[in-house]
Amino acid sequence: MPERAAGVGLADRDRGLVWHPYAPLDGPEPYAVSAASGVRLTLTDRAGTTTEVIDAMASWWCAIHGYRHPVLDAAAHAQVDRFSHVMFGGLTHEPAVALAERLTAIAPGPMAHVFFADSGSVSVEVALKLTLQYQAAVGRPGRQRFLTVRGGYHGDTFAAMSVCDPVDGMHSAFPGALARHVFAPRPPAARLVVGGDGAERWETDESALAEWETTFRELAAAHADEIAGIIVEPVLQGAGGMYVYHPDCLRTMRSVADELGLLLVADEIATGFGRTGRLFASEWADAAPDVLCVGKALTGGYLTLAAVLTTLAVGAAVTRSEFRALLHGPTFMANPLACAVAGASLDLLETRWKDDVARVGAALATGLAPAREHPAVRDVRSLGAVFVVQLHGPVDVPAVTRAAVRRGVWVRPFRDLVYTMPPYVSSDEDVATIAAAVIGAVDEVHGS
Ligand SMILES: *Cc1c(COP(=O)(O)O)cnc(C)c1O
């Protein structure tokens, strides 16, 4: 085969051969990435011309430290030189144990046990199984359903899909194949206001909040005998609509779970590791879950890895149960390479996430403030280092993407949302470029 220059002709070879997320085989041509470093991707077009773009998506929440970080690269290389993978059945290794120790130490609430899964969706499957096994073990085997809220996203596998929003979550594509769960209304929107003295305060429609709480409690009580647990994305719903709600709603879920003997499953696959301005979004409500799912940024975006954490009490119940084990065991469970890089990513995170997330969030607020005045824009909202520009109608995704790339920025809008969650290491200048590109692209495509 003749040697090809990186990226040249790639989009043509890709088209019709490889499926991309939620995209038809004959869908818009993808951009070819030939290199990535720091916060930048290098795109190569069919003529071989390269363009550098800032990755305003951090590869879908993952690349928090940017690409080719020397510390993460070194951790991966060092582990490759030892061993890249071994089965986890009957064997263990330092990267997995060390990572489990780290995760239980930093998690919200007293977490005592860790199950490593190979993706976020699989970790949700495991969390749901774990919850059913727990209820069976404590003598409530009839509790087989879950309670959640509308607007959620928990992944693409079948059980995960079944707890996604019933309208926007692909339910209509698989009628009859999905378990039927109990959906409460979406909690009312809220926003975090930071006063001049730095004090943080949540604002929301108080009467809507009270009404939501009543509805949620009534719904839970009506289904108490058949529901095993509550699954939710704490405070920030991601792929279901980039939506922020009041931490009081999470506190309500915690207290309902306690009253009715349900497990509270926090899906922090998107919100974990500092993105919302707390290390875990559950901390905004001081509502520790019984089961916690993490993924996405866990390895700093290097490799696929997720984890399910749970408490002593839940672990003890599973051990007492008929099967004694948690009934799951993927081939690539606790992949040593992924665990080693995750450990290094947590080292990096520890030293600087708080300052970086606050700095990136503040720079986004400054840069995106003018978007509020734009006639095409319906709402601008944010939490931590996440910023969302919601339009009045659907985004022309290919056109906005192209317009942003021309301005040196990679974004991937969906529905009526153009949003960004940049790597934590983005400089103020990078963030200003992102904000200008988002506003410029929206104006160019949806301006009049
Ligand atoms: C991305 C995501 C998932 C699914 O994770 P995958 O690794 O894509 O399977 C689940 N829950 C939330 C909240 C997510 O953002």
The ligand as an ORCA input file, in Angstrom:
! r2SCAN-3c Opt
* xyz 0 1
  C     -22.190      9.752     28.197
  C     -23.103      9.385     29.279
  C     -23.474      8.049     29.505
  C     -23.026      6.912     28.617
  O     -21.633      6.719     28.609
  P     -20.943      5.969     27.377
  O     -19.504      5.878     27.783
  O     -21.172      6.801     26.163
  O     -21.582      4.630     27.266
  C     -24.317      7.789     30.573
  N     -24.769      8.767     31.372
  C     -24.425     10.057     31.187
  C     -24.939     11.100     32.131
  C     -23.596     10.409     30.136
  O     -23.282     11.707     29.933
*
